[in-house]
């Protein structure tokens, strides 16, 4: 019972890390788009 639980926790931890890393470029793109919008106005 302990081994599957540890594997599941590790997978969830890696999943959260990958989601966080994938959110960083998205936030940068949003910042760039907002800056472009301000430049257009």
C-alpha positions as CSV (number, residue, x, y, z in Angstrom):
1,X,0.0,0.0,0.0
2,X,2.8,2.4,0.7
3,X,4.6,2.0,-2.6
4,X,1.6,3.0,-4.8
5,X,0.9,5.9,-2.5
6,X,4.4,7.3,-2.8
7,X,4.4,6.8,-6.6
8,X,1.1,8.6,-6.8
9,X,2.4,11.5,-4.6
10,X,5.5,11.8,-6.8
11,X,3.4,11.8,-10.0
12,X,1.1,14.5,-8.5
13,X,4.2,16.5,-7.4
14,X,5.7,16.3,-10.9
15,X,2.3,17.2,-12.5
16,X,2.1,20.3,-10.3
17,X,5.7,21.3,-11.2
18,X,5.0,20.9,-15.0
19,X,1.8,22.9,-14.7
20,X,3.7,25.7,-12.9
21,X,6.4,25.7,-15.5
22,X,3.9,25.7,-18.4
23,X,2.1,28.7,-16.7
24,X,5.2,30.9,-16.7
25,X,5.5,31.3,-20.5
26,X,1.7,31.8,-20.7
27,X,1.9,34.6,-18.2
28,X,4.8,36.2,-20.2
29,X,2.7,36.0,-23.4
30,X,-0.2,37.6,-21.6
31,X,2.2,40.4,-20.4
32,X,3.5,40.9,-23.9
33,X,-0.1,41.0,-25.3
34,X,-1.2,43.5,-22.7
35,X,1.9,45.7,-23.5
36,X,1.1,45.5,-27.2
37,X,-2.5,46.5,-26.5
38,X,-1.3,49.5,-24.4
39,X,1.1,50.5,-27.3
40,X,-1.9,50.4,-29.8
41,X,-3.9,52.7,-27.6
